Each structure stands twice: as C-alpha cells, then as structure tokens.
Amino acid sequence: MNTKISYMYRDAANYKIHCEEVVKGEIRDEDREDLFENHPTELEEFYPATVGFKAPTFVTEGYKQYTDDPDTHEISDITLTESEPTVDLTAEEFVARVKSGFTSRPVFVVTKFGIVLKEKPADEGLTVGEVTDMLNRLDLSQKIFPVDIESKDSNSCALGFVTSDAYEAIDYDLRELDGFLKVRLFDTDSTRDFRSEYIFRDIRVHLSR
C-alpha cells in the first residue's frame, strides 16, 4: 500500500482545482492524526513544489491572476491507496517535511527582471514539477536560460532560470551577481539574519527562504 495526498488550489473567489499525488509506503495512523490535529497551518499553507508535487493554479490554466489570489494550496485528505507512487518521496519523508514547516515556506527566489531560483541541497537537482512551476512564473515568449549557483562553503546551491530580457538587463559581469546571491543565500547562520529584499546595482531582488 501507498499513501495518497489529496490537495487543492482555492482562489479568492473560492473556485477550486483538485489535485492528488501518491507517495511511497503507508502513512502511520498516528502521523495522519497528528498532522490534522496539530499542524493545521502547515496543511492550509502548502507549497506543493517543495516536495515535487504538481502545483496548478488558475494562472497556469490560462486565467487572469487577481491580487488577492493566494499562492498556496491546501491539503484536504491523506488516505491509503493501491496506486503506484507518482513522486519519488516516502510517506515518512512527507510527514517530516510538513511537520518541520518546510512545505509551508515559499520555494522560489524571484527578481523583478525575470530570474527565478530555488535553493536546493547540493546533491539534488530540480524535479519535473519544480521546473514546470518555475517556468510558469516566467515570460515563455522569451528565450529562457538556466542558472546554477554553487556554494563553496555549504551544502546548498541555487538552481533556476533567467529570461532573455533579464539577461540583457544584467549587462555586467554575471560573476558579480553570482557572488552577491551566494552571500545572501548561503552566508547567513539562520533565517534571523535573512532579509527579503536587497538592491544589487539598480535591480531590486526579492528573496524567499
């Protein structure tokens, strides 16, 4: 048996997109009860891409986004299933990530000029779901280039994409931007030292961790 995670996107007008993914193995009854009883915020503020799940919204379905539409999904049910896993994740790993708050933190670093980055462990790449979600945040009428920033002093890296307009706007040596982002992403001891907005040259950079 495996575990099915049912979740949905709900926009500000209460329209919904229902989704489901299957993780490996059976969730323990006590873990399921603990999630719904003691972690309601983590279930209601769920970022699917943090665990490689699909993350559809009405924007990805081709509709206009409104300013009060959320960017989170909600986990509605967790049940056992005989279906095959759809993601490379165990039930135990899923529970641990939700309880830790990992799945309730925004995944992406996005700049105003069209750069989208995700902080990852150094030995991991991007999942298909993460790539899809990241590309949906960019202007796909432009050329898209990959970005890979490695940290020499930690086990983290930042992976993502940049649009051609953003590339042209950053007409200075990209190694300077690489160094700038490394300091902000990797050289802080904790989230207490981490601000959400920085200015690099004339570019305002918004970071989330």
Order of alpha helices (4+ residues) and beta strands (2+ residues): beta-beta-alpha-alpha-beta-alpha-beta-beta-alpha-beta-beta-alpha-alpha-beta-beta
